[in-house]
């Protein structure tokens, strides 16, 4: 499936949590996910078991470990007005109210520009000032044994291509068709997931099957490249980096960058 949730074979091999919990129309922020992850980790610890956190999205992991800025809930009226405006108008307003954020963000980054603008308009404090405060992280309260997997890029990208092609054969087309039938807002994260736009373009007759697969594979590789760069440079320098190939497992729950679960379970 396009959501890359664990299949039966994955679930038999290892218990997975926090998959398939929310409807696609319901957004889930990094803070939302971190709260759910904290609850699951605590429950596993209470059972005397070891949770293995398998990542890929640096922001979510950092939010869980280091905490997040305690930004109050945004006024719905403010959010609606900002999200209804175009990126150029929002950027011009942001330049007036929060020039530091406006200068830092890419001009075409509509989502982050809207977020920075709604924060300053709703709270009176800039996003940067809020981000200097972090609360709720568990990094100092747990015994963390990190492992960053940075396999050879050619091997990684080949895995990405294989994964996307396998998704096409395993239900991704039906999943996108079902999303399109629901008429969801194009700005929802589920509608911007890798593969949705590419397969949707194919289903709408804009491109053919081979083009859809090629574009989806390219989008996957682009995302993997960003993940690779983040994990290579952002985590603490004393976190061990493993640069060999990980154990080859036909799992669709990750792009191959951080398949620590597969690696650790192999006993290597």
ZABATOR-947400 format. One record per residue: residue in three letters; y negated, z negated, x of N, C-alpha, C, O in turn. Coordinates in steps of 0.001 Angstrom, whole numbers, plus 500000, padded with zeros to 6 digits. Each point is the difference from the previous one (the first is absolute). Layout:
ZABATOR-947400
alaYZXYZXYZXYZX ...
END
This chain:
ZABATOR-947400
unk501200500000500839498800500000499161498747500000500876500037499545501143 unk498862500964498319498758500116500757499491498641500444499383499889501059 unk500865499076498150499543498660500347500796499419501159499643498950500536 unk501443501734499857500810499599501157500562498597499840500152499274500983 unk500156500342497792500624498711499771501422499999500510500599501067500135 unk499963497773500153501371499927500525501020500502498991499920499702498808 unk501035501060501690501084500487499155501153498999500029499919498967500666 unk501135501341498621501149499097499904500558499694501383500330498853500302 unk499778502183500546500557499798501331499114499072500825500499499208500799 unk498178500892499006499080499122500714500155498557499540499998499075500812 unk500135500743497886500113498659499432501320499337500386500063498778500140 unk500989502020500031501277499441500432499930499557501455500647499037500413 unk498561501684500338499890499707501426499138498773500263500296499218500902 unk498651500609498325499095498857500177499194499799498729499603500966499348 unk500159497801500307499167499691498832498573500454500262499463499776501084 unk499921500861497927498607500434500088499206499294498905500499499796498894 unk498283499840501419499136499390498994498643500709499966499595500672500949 unk499724499149497923498662500569499756500024501525499923499051500667500413 unk502032499870499058500064501428499688500111500168498488500717499248499338 unk498574501737500119500132500335498588499530498911499055500546499853498906 unk498449499381501499499534498886499171498898500401499020499921499458498898 unk499241501477501497498807500324499221500066501427499467500584500888500622 unk498810499308498227499854501339499455498966500763500826499056499415500531 unk501138501899499566499103500813500805498547499943499566499106500251500808 unk500640499424497929498624499926499507499312498703500406498802499831499772 unk501956499249500830499449498701500375499779499954501512500968499957500759 unk497770500051499692499734499955501441500468498684500603500073498979499316 unk500239501060501963500410498793500717499248499970501324500224500842500869 unk498897498198499279499212499888501220500804499317501096501077499460499749 unk498392500567501464500642499294501105500086498510499706500993499355500336 unk497973500099499039500007498580499651501069499693498955500672498972500078 unk499486501918498945501040499819498978501377499992500654500830499134499725 unk499397501850501147501297500089500656500255498783500885501109499466500014 unk497871500092500722500170498849500888500377498753499208500825499202500446 unk498574500631498387500330498836499169501460500059499557500693498983500020 unk499778502192499581501393500139499599500934499786501187501053499376499872 unk498544501155501292500830499850501196500097498534500411501078499533500370 unk497822499745499570500030498565500342500977499257499109500755499149500472 unk499233501168498240500897499340499056501461500295500333500840499100499969 unk499464502162500348501374500382500326500453499351501307501131499526500100 unk497997500452500888500341499405501292500282498511499839500954499482500581 unk498225499832498637500210498572499753501342499768499300500734499077500355 unk499585501752498660501261499840499271501197500215500921500991499276499907 unk498924501703500972501092500273500927500167498847500986501120499602500318 unk497753499865500164500066498854500907500643498792499318500777499271500617 unk498897500527498127500569498867499270501515500129499842500704499004499830 unk499785502231500229501443500241499920500674499886501369501211500182500123 unk497991499516500903500540499905501341500347501333500613500858500083500879 unk498484500958498665500282501352500472498815500541500789498906499436499975 unk501334501670500725498979500607500851499429501255499361500731500975499823 unk497993499034499825499397501236499481499624500932501148499463499556501015 unk500816501714498826499608501015500983498948500884499347500280500699499026 unk498536499264501506498879500755499442499942501360500668499755500092501203 unk500466500960498031500017501358500541498736500707499546499742500127498803 unk499488500323502142498691500524499640499828501478500258500950500719500310 unk497869499692499560499593501373500161498513500105499731499311500845500571 unk500204498294498557498580499999499642499321498816500676500168498855499580 unk499068501426501464499400498943500796499098499074499217500004498792500234 unk499216501754498832499074499175499230500742498921499224499561498851499952 unk501556501514499445500748499039499201500596498907500882499949498822499647 unk500610501560501490500568499010500912498920499074500534500197498787500070 unk498666501779500306498913499188500530499466499042498946499651498861500311 unk500286501600498441499544499131498923500953498827499815499561498866499808 unk501740501401500249500982498933499844499918499004501150500016498791499772 unk499896501699501446500052499120501165498661499336500307499956498813500323 unk498959501942499579498687499492500411499112499559498841498972499358500214 unk501422500984498556499170499653498855499048501122499644499984501054500636 unk499232498704498347499086501029499511498665499374499627499922498811499688 unk499049501991500349498684499506499626500008499522498549500518500698499128 unk498918498129500602500030499437498637498941500618499084499150499292499460 unk500905502008500372499007500690499181500257499694498524501117500192499521 unk497876499338499757500191499709498568500350501258499221499809501116500482 unk500700498694498322500313501136499126498736500811499741498928499440499773 unk501206501863500263498857500887499789499684500092498515500903500106499169 unk497829499855500508499548500157498615500531501342499470499707501048500577 unk501063498925498341500575501251499476498963501075499710500253501186500210 unk498584498401499309498955500972499695499506500689501281499755501206500016 unk500107498006501046499587500548501291501062500967500520499686501103500447 unk501576498465499488501078500853500492500060501308499231500152501063500602 unk499732498877498096500078501219499186498875500957500376500224501204500122 unk498574498270500060498862500851500316500160500639501380499718501185500179 unk500734498026500790500171500519501353501104501042500043499828501064500593 unk501315498635498776501134500919500066499742501288499212500644501020500241 unk498422498926498830499686501198499218499034500925500736499864501172499651 unk499467498290501371499019500792500748500682500811501093501132499712500388 unk498175501292500097500542500830501068499846499326501352499227499054500150 unk501515501439500832499988499367501314498637500113500673499584499078500700 unk499718502031499101498695500164500642498982499016499432499221499409500748 unk500784500415497931499082499053499378500315498575500439499094499217500286 unk502189500451499767500383498660500428499638499751501459499571498904500362 unk500601502098500457499674499829501428498499499821500192499570499217500848 unk499636501500498374498548499841500093499584498592499591499127499403500631 unk501486500069498329499698498631499572500475498986501030499320499012500277 unk501849501244500282500542499089500999499114499978501237499832498954500626 unk499604502189499727499102500077501155498792499087499810499487499431500963 unk500068500434497806498856499136499705500382498520500002499265499166500529 unk501886500514498879500382498603499820500819499423501155499896498813500310 unk500917502034500324500881499539501077500123501105501043501038500655500094 unk497900499557500693500005501112500957501098499909501053500474501030500479 unk499941497756499891501056499862501008501313500600499499500675500729500726 unk499680498956498019501222500564499428499876501507499840500946500738500278 unk497892499721499275499791501431499798500150500762501312500543501104500021 unk498977498308501072500095500660501303501431499979500531500419500911500713 unk500321498048498935501362499846500519501007500900499280500963500469500607 unk498811499768498104500969500746499194499776501509500088498871500467500149 unk502205500270499757499895501460500003499319500467498717500284499465498929 unk498829501515501157499259500460498821500868500430498826499573499899498850 unk501640500578501422500871500485498918500979498934499507500822500271499124 unk499094498530501428500942498940499624499531499334498706499426498911500017 unk500826501757498877499476499561498708500468498598499625499225499208499463 unk502037500483500817500563498718499580499345498835500722499589499029499366 unk500307501059501961499426498892500772498502499871499778499456498895500002 unk499880502236499808498567499952499701499768499300498665499114499154499879 unk501694501208499116499876499359498690500279498504500102499311499191499378 unk501701500445501407500337498592500159498851499222500640499627498935499509 unk499820501577501563498897499310500673498791499868499084499321498973500004 unk500412502073499206498841499965499109500203499003498872499090499233499686 unk502082500764499703500228499077498887499978498551500466499626499110499235 unk500766500645501998499970498628500528498569499512500152499674498900499554 unk499470501897501065498614499561500194499263499897498674499185499095499818 unk501085501819499250499326499964498703500468498823499153499202499396499284 unk502077500275500794500555498949499150499806498605500566499798499050499243 unk500259500809502095499957498665500607498703499690500719499688498835500248 unk499542502214500095498771499763500750500236499804501486499053499778500755 unk502195500301499672500372499841501407500744501251500459500809500555499257 unk498913499884501967500632501230500471501492499793500259500470498884500219 unk500240502214499748501440499951500259500265499475501411500938499233500217 unk498228501187500743500170499536501373499860498496500125500766499360500720 unk498251500065498576499818498541500042501188499286499375500443498970500509 unk500080501570498388501181499400499384501184500049500950500784499053500069 unk499349502051500666501177500190500848500023499100501218501024499893500674 unk497864499461499616499985499018501076500731498721499584500353499176500844 unk499867500668497857500725498848499483501397500463499589500138501003499299 unk500887498282501127501363500369499617500751498751499552499951498954500648 unk500740501184498235500755498875499444501361500484499519500172501163499635 unk500794497916500372501295500292499398501049500567500917501108500284499544 unk498594499899501753500995500555500912501085498989500340499750498795500033 unk501448501699500219501123499111500314500399500066501470500954499339500412 unk498326501451500385500377500208501392500108498727500813500851499896500883 unk498285499124498822500009498751500762500986498979499455500209498953500611 unk500401501342498242500871499015499351501477500345500107500846499240499529 unk499476501889501080501398500425500093500361500299501451499128500246500834 unk502150499729499446500491500407501316500265501504499939501038500440499506 unk498021500329500996500063501456499880500670500598501234499669499645501131 unk501268501257498643500654500721501095499737501486499808500831500711499435 unk498020499761501031499622501389499728500746500998500886500417499676501112 unk499736501511498384500563501125500748499357501275499477500115500322498818 unk499214500396502056499344501247499621500819501166500535500241500103501202 unk500178500761497906500803501158500386499113501227500156499347500429499049 unk500635500128502144499198501187500298500918501048500627499949500235501207 unk500887500390497970500968500975500521499304501262500488498817500194499722 unk501897500670501002499410501275500445499440500778498804500630500080498945 unk498203500476501237499322500637498863500770501197499453500035500206498787 unk500585500587502091500723501162499482501174499560499134500291500630498983 unk500381498301501408501099499457499201499468499458498685500594500215498944 unk498285499083501125499389499423498802499605501091499010500304499898498812 unk499020501143501668499525501054499103501173500775499398499927500439498852 unk501143499729501908501185500653499445500593499155498872500476500540499002 unk499494498141501157500472499100498948499116500119498757500492499983498872 unk498211500138501350499076500152498871500323501270499220500051499983498770 unk500165501112501943500317501273499340501305499886499216500100500461498863 unk500886498924501762501302499847499340499865499139498751500592500298498963 unk498629498641501144499839499075498882499369500692498799500460499836498870 unk498487500937501374499325500649498877500902501045499351500044500108498774 unk500675500660502044500923501001499443501081499320499162500411500523498964 unk500041498317501487501031499275499261499440499452498683500706499953498993 unk498036499639501021499364499519498777499930501106498947500197499745498812 unk499526501472501624499935501137499072501327500166499277500033500343498818 unk501063499413501896501336500177499423500470498761499239501068500021499389 unk498151498906500639500490498726499455499133499413498893499991498787499793 unk499281502071499497499277499502498836498492500003500075499337499648499025 unk500095500747502122498547499962500139499305500956499024498923499697499488 unk501697501450500262499388500983499098499900499422498589498957500102499353 unk502118499299500182499980499397498665499001498852499929499354499794498972 unk500522499472502107499072498871500012498551500477499867499218499422499245 unk500436501628501488498642500539499903499758500607498621498924499827499426 unk502062500877500043499857500577498664499739498913498968499179500183499101 unk501510498690501020499796498891499064498602499413500148499380499619499008 unk500119500304502227498641499495500220498970500931499371499047499540499371 unk501143501769500798499058500972499453499970499940498476498941500162499395 unk502199499609499988500067499921498540499217498806499465499523500027498865 unk500344498934501941499284498805499559498486500173500036499272499217499389 unk500250501795501318498559500242500062499232498874500658498906499658499550 unk501640499758501504499357498881500677498769500461500772499873501173500353 unk499230497890499899498791500273500771500390500449501403500811499351500661 unk498613501756499792500320500526501322499624499044501129500510500122501114 unk498588498916498596499557499070501041500966498832500193499859499238500956 unk501111500613498156500960498918500150500830500206501279500334501133500345 unk499993497783500348500802500141501230501292500768499790500413500762500875 unk500234499051497978501274500686499777499814501515499962500906500745500374 unk497928499713499177499752501433499933499570500571501351499946501216500183 unk499751497891500757499623500440501345501110499741501008499811500182501202 unk501353499390498300501132499761500889500420501302500676499870501082499428 unk500630498796501786500423501189500745501054500769499210501021499445499596 unk498716501814500198500930500858499290499609500298498568500404501024499448 unk498817498098499941499653500204498594499148501254499833500312500857499174 unk498635499250501592499113501161499856500712501299500369499803501035499363 unk501035498892501684500696501200500449501005500484498958500062501190499694 unk500721497881499767500991500382498990499311500391498696500447500912499305 unk498470498400500368499247500335498787499456501425500086500034500744499020 unk499466499628502151499495501368500180501107501023499799499762501074499447 unk501433498603500994501159500885499790500346500084498521500193501094499470 unk499886497765499862500336499985498580498949500735499158500317500557498949 unk498442499437501519498918500679499273499883501469500373499095500689499530 unk501812499797501309500007501419500352498975500400501033499756501193500184 unk499630497847500503498962500305500981500589500393501346499399500788500730 unk501765498673499609500688500322501244501498500094499689500437499620498914 unk500347500889502048501441500083499757500717498786500599499373499134500609 unk501927500820499211500795498849500424499894499753501504499793498868500437 unk500352502207500353499958499847501451498644499466500466499925499174500909 unk498999501314498451498670499513500362499843498521499645499408499232500760 unk501116500382498103499911498599499582500728499097500992499497498939500371 unk501687501489500054500760499197500958499270499930501341499901498934500608 unk499594502206499841499297500027501284498766499113499972499733499276500959 unk499511500776497946498792499173499903500352498515499888499330499148500583 unk501726500556498665500424498613499884500481499445501325499726498846500331 unk500993501975500432500450499563501317498815499786500937499983499043500775 unk499029501842499156498815499850500843499236498734499636499540499273500880 unk500326500465497833499303498788499560500736498743500466499376499007500373 unk501949501047499601500793498867500462499803499785501492499842498865500450 unk500167502214500318499804499881501453498607499484500326499826499209500927 unk499180501241498310498634499520500226499903498500499770499359499278500764 unk501291500266498165499978498571499697500742499217501081499548498941500436 unk501602501598499990500769499343501057499190499900501289500083499001500714 unk499144502023499576499168499984501206498971498882499927499761499305500988 unk499628500521497840499025498915499846500681498643500135499460499096500638 unk501730500754498762500743498754500129500336499725501466499832498885500493 unk500637502137500180500399499872501393498818499494500839500141499070500794 unk498707501554499015498811499621500759499606498558499708499650499250500912 unk500408500360497802499625498637499623500922498989500667499535499034500605 unk501780501189499285500943499036500543500029500010501525500391499009500617 unk499204502090499989499956500052501457498840499187500561500090499478501111 unk498818500412498126498777499414500562499469498761499284499346499173500635 unk500912500670498070499358498932499256500678498629500108499294499003500152 unk502023500897499779500623498679500095499747499361501362499628500698500944 unk500564497998499175499784499316501283500790500643501131501121500462499787 unk498310499573501408500661500675501120501314499360500421500831500656500629 unk499373498061499031501239499346500396501146500261499017501121499546500229 unk498612501175498687501089500380499094500843501065500705499452500994500477 unk501858498820499599500833500972500716500010501364499316500086500101498776 unk499826500929502031500060501383499532501340500605500425500361499958501176 unk500354500590497883501289500638500276499796501493499852499716500482498904 unk500426500263502194499629501421499974501178500953500033499806501210500119 unk501414498275499777501159500875499934500233500400498554499284499546499108 unk501711501302500651500338500367498629500627498816499293500774499251500598 unk498892500576498121500653498964499219501364500495499547500318501182500135 unk500470497925499337501325500357499531499883501015498869499310499718499020 unk501333501458501065499867501011498949500692499561498719501226499899499946 unk497984499844499037500518499565498705499414500912498935498796500252500000 unk502029500242499100499514500890498946499410499171498875500569499891498913 unk498273499527501376499303499178499014498669500643499690499358500557500891 unk500221499377497869498739500607499596498951498962499707499029500291499303 unk501136498490501214499033498943499720498943499896501078499197499067499960 unk500759501845501008498965499951501013499948501306500749500962500768499978 unk497915499499500693499826501267500687500643500002501372500084501052500633 unk500372497798499843500635499948501308499179499273501031500503499713501086 unk498237499974498615499154499328500968500429498564500197500149499537501130 unk500046499769497786500364498593500094501265499777499199499955499484498884 unk501172500906501684501268499802499326500694498802500633501169500066500379 unk498091498847499726500502498808500677501249499467499319500886499456500659 unk499188500698498022501164499503499283501255500730500484501027499372500256 unk498886501947499868501135500770500481500341499602501429501172499850500346 unk497813499981500473500217499679501413500629498621500147500977499841500732 unk498479499169498587500493498647500151501416499847499439500822499278500564 unk499456501406498324501313499857499411501085500658500851501179499672499865 unk498431501243500999500981500683500813500555499090501088501045500277500589 unk498228498621499667500420499085501038499588500469501382500449499437500999 unk498703501587499079499585500509501301499047499037500690499547500271501112 
END
